[in-house]
């Protein structure tokens, strides 16, 4: 699989059969065959996760399917599916499960053949200075509840929030995820171009038990080849 970082929380994942696009906001899509199957996921309506320009892509990509959180405002169409949280559907051989975000919309768990991809959207352990103790406690509880749903699932590729605006609490969400989910390849996202935050996580003692599973993200357009293990 080839993973391309677009911008902010936007990524593409491509294999020989299809391209999967997650939370496109801006950036340049990798070139691919016009008739290749394309799946476009939007976790929620926030402008840093959703750009209506995605609907123009169908002019050049006839095999395109949109999987949208049900809070996204868009006209119905045969190739658009709107999903609420806690929903499971199947599109051909593609299995999609949604989790409930701790902000708006959903997170996605996408399974095809023997692979699973997780994209968090804005599902994160949000902790904000200035908010009440009850608010932050509720955020922690709700985040941990959703992540525990993934605990028994092997995930090949995950995109997880790492937000510098949280200050000293920035590592909380990704740390809990890494300690409780069997995710082999993890890409931090939602960093607001503060790419040094990845380095700070990777050099922090907190990540000593799992840093070998986290990929460093440092620039838009960055591409990483995920090689399959022998026997897969």
Secondary structure, DSSP 4 states (H G I P E B T S, - for coil): -EEEEEETTEEEEE-SSEEEEES--SSPPPP--TTSEEEEEE--S-TTT--GGGGGGGGT-SSEEEEEETTS-----TTEEEE-SS-EEEETTEEEEEEE-SSSSEEEEEEETTEEEEE-TT-S----TTS-HHHHHHHHHHHHHHHGGGTTSEEEEEEEE--GGGGGGTTHHHHHHHHHSEEEEEEEE--TT-THHHHHHHTSGGGTTTGGGEEP--STT-EEE-PPPTT-
